[in-house]
């Protein structure tokens, strides 16, 4: 019989009723203590009699005895007293961790039955009939004290005993057969959905979260689950229901505020939130776990999107934030496009927390993930890397003051690599600079500074503007590190990043000394030989293969790319809109004319360079004509700035030429993309 009683005890604990009964008893005892305190001290005999009636002394004695003898021989009252669980319960924080914030459980949920883990949520709706009866009798017997509780301790009185009945299917199944779990059906799910929609039932939410945990951990060993899910349709419906309904119910019971600046204010620390915190943390960890196993992009997108709505409730758990950030960054760098867009919104939500240390953690991990993902670049990975750089630069610009610390440190890191390469001058030291990670890092910081210091945005916050100069110094120093023709693709990538920076910040960056040698190389390359090599794709090339050197294919590709970037640079307002533009382009035109005279053997490069020289001279005359009508002297800087701001460049010859080159370049890119995918293949004779 003792063996049977021990088995019944385990079944009762696993059914989820144990914690419920324990909490109801504790509430009952709490009310009794308040009543005794209110009525004042009684005689010794009366106090002993009341203690005997309440069972307090008797229970205390039994608890001491049970702590020595263990569970064996416990009565039902001893077991419900749960003195053996007191120490364990007090040792666990609210968020479900086993210690401080950074020492949470790895998987975010406790290794206990689902019913016991989430049973405390039921107390928010139903503290038990005995407790409600006690309160009702108290209102009749002692209305003054009842009124006192209403005024000073309303949380003790505010319970809802009219919620839906507890679903005993789990407990019944355990009691009937230890090895057989109940099977989740669509009928049960519809019942939960009805309660969630109509009454925002927390009890129904608890049942849903227990079932979701079973779905998330169904393939894990050593986990105590409450449901068996053998139907894919039910599994899919369960996951979607939990993801969609949980934020709605939480918003109803513990709402949070969204501030006008996009940040959010975490929900108030009420007793209800305190009770819900542990199930929310567990649910969130289960979401993180299930996203690593989902293969359906739509379901994965939903998981990321809906989990974003719960971020304000888990922001206090640093370990949970770290794990969520790790999961989001993994999807951000490898998942489907729609999923990656959802992760960007999730990262923005996480970065909108009032705690700047969280934003600091996000920025650090985003940059590290970006650098790791850009180690190699190909036609297949380039769109993904470009998306990552654009979205990461947007998140970095959420808080310029916090971003400054990271930008300063990482730009300094680039400078240290460059300095070491300049000192050592070895092949291995050059590889520290001439690699894709270095190129994408320069381009990324150009995007960040361009977005943060955008002139047209009329932003008054210029915290990041002082970093433009050191970034330009690092970039131009990397260009000058090696001047070999095989390194020209690297030079052009860096120049393109600086052009983007000068276009958006209206900062004049002298790039002519770095572009003209490349154009001259394309024009005056000796021993040019014909070749059957395909044109070199500069977007995915960092170093020219040896077989391309001194070939017409390389000379033409290099000439077209350098010409396009030269036109781009000369067309930005910081250069073309300068009142001294006619004087700025004099050395450029003179250098190109000398190179044209020495050019031989490559008519395509020569013709494109001649067209460039003609457009530059026409634009110089165009600016001179408008400058001839000014009435102020050169020292009137305020008048000069006003004239440059009012100058309309849309009709300038160089601007029109730039539009033509962009259209031609876009057509070529689309053609190459179709050829790469094998679309619209045409055999030409």
C-alpha positions, 0 to 999 in steps of 0.5 A: 500500500505504501508503494501505491500511495507513493505512486499516487503522490507522483501522479498528483504532483505531475497533474498540476494540481499540487501547486494549485492546492498549495497556493490556495492553502497559503492564501487561506493561512494568510487571511487567517493571520490578518484576521487574528492580527485585526482582532488582537491578542487573545488569552493563552488558552484561546490562542492555543485553541485557535491554533489547534483549529487552524492546524498551524501548530500541528502542521509545523510539527509535522513539517519538522518531522517530514523534513527528517523522514522524507516523503515516506509516511506523510499524510495528505496535510503534510504533503499539501503543506509542501514544506519540502518545496519551500526552500526550492521555491524561494531559491528560484527567481521570478523569471525562471532562472536558477540564480542571477540574470546571467545564470538562467537555465540554458533552455529557459524552462525548468525540468518539471511537469508542465502543469506544475510549471505553469499552475500559478497562472491559474491563481490569477483567475481562481484561488479556489472555492474554499478561499472565496467562501472564506472571503464571503464569510468574512464580509458577513461576520466582520464587515469593518475588516472586510472594508479595511482589506478593500481599502488597503489590500485589494489584491487579496480580495480581487479573485475571479471564481467564475472562470472556465473549469480546469481542464483535468484531461492531463491529470486524468490521463496521468492517473489512468496510465503513467506511460500514455499522454493525452493526445491534443485535438482540434476540438481542445484547441478550439475550446482554448481559442474561444476562451482566449478571444471571449474572456482573455482567459489566463487559465486557457493561456496557461493550457495553451503554453503548456501544449506549446511547450510540448510541441517545441520540445517533443523531439527532445530527450529527458523532457517531461511533456503534457501532450502528445501531438501526432497530427501535423495539422494540429501541430501547425494550428497549435503553434500558430494559435500560441504565437498569435493569441499570447501577445493579445492576452498579455496586452489585455492583462499587463499592457505596455506603452509605446512612446512617440520616439518609438521606444517602449515602456515596460509594463508596470511591476504588478502582482499579475505580471510577477505571476506571469513572468515565469510562464512568459520567459518559458514560452519565449525560450520555447519560441527560440527553441522551435525557430531553430527547427522550423523549415517553413518560411511562413511559420518561421516569419510568424514566430519572429513577428509575434515574438517581437510583441512579447519583447517588453515582457522579457527585457528584464531577463538578460540571459533571455535577451542574449539567447533571443538576440543570438537566434535573431542574428542567425536568421538575419544572416542565413534565412529567407528574405521575408524572415530576415526582414522580420528579424530586422524589425525584431532587432529594432524592437529589442534595441528600443528598450530603455536600457542602453546596455541592451542596445550596446549588446545588440550593436556589438553582436550585429557588427560581429555577425556582419563581419563573419558573414562577409568573409567571402563574397560571390554573386550569390552572397552579395545581395545578402551582405548588402541587405545586412549592411543596410539594415545594420546601419539603420539600427546603428543610427537609432542612438548616435551616442551609443553607436559612437563608442562602437564606431570609434573602436571598430574604425580604430581597429581598421586603422591598427590593421592598416598600420601593421601592414604598412610597417611589416610590408609582408604578404601575410600583413597585406592580407590583413587589409586586402580582404573582403571583411576589410572592404565591407567594414569600410563600406558599412561605416560609410553607410552608417556615417552617411545615414547619421550625417545626412544633410537633407534630413536636417538632423541636429545630432552630429555625434558621428560626424567627427568620425568621417575624417578618420574613416577617410584617412583609413580608407585612402591609406588602404588604397595607397598600401598597394598600387599593383594593377591586380589590386585595382578592384580593391581600390575601386570598392573603397572609392565607391564607399567614399563616394557614397559618404561624400554624396550624403554628407556633402563632405568634399573628399579628394578622390581624383588622386586615386581614380586617375592612376587607374584610368591611366593604367587602363589607357596606357596598358602595354602588351595588351593581348586578345583573350577569350576570357569573360569580362571581369565582374568588379562587384564580386572581384577583389584581386585580379587573376594573373591571366587577366593582366595585360589583356583587352578584356581587363583593360576595358572592364577596368576603364569602364568601371573607373570612368563610371566612378569618376563621373559619380564622384564629379556629379555629387553636390560637394564637387559639382555644386562647388563654386570652384568646380571649373578650377577643380577639374583643370588638373583632372582634364589635363591628366586625362588628355595626357593619358589619351595621347599616350593611349594605344591598342584599346579604342573602347577605353579611349572613346569612353575617356574622351566622352568623360573629358568632354562632359567635364569641360561642358559642365565646367563651362556651365558652372562658369556661366552661372558664376559670372552673374554673382556680385559678391567677393570670394571672401563672402563665405555666407553668400558662397554657401547660399549660392551653392545651395541654390544651384540646380544641377539637374540640367548640368551636362555631367549630371545628364551623362551620369544618368545615361551611364547608370541606365546602361550599367543597370541593363548590363547588370540585369543581363548578367543576372539572367545569364547567371540564372540561365534565363532567356538563353539565346544562341547567337551565330 
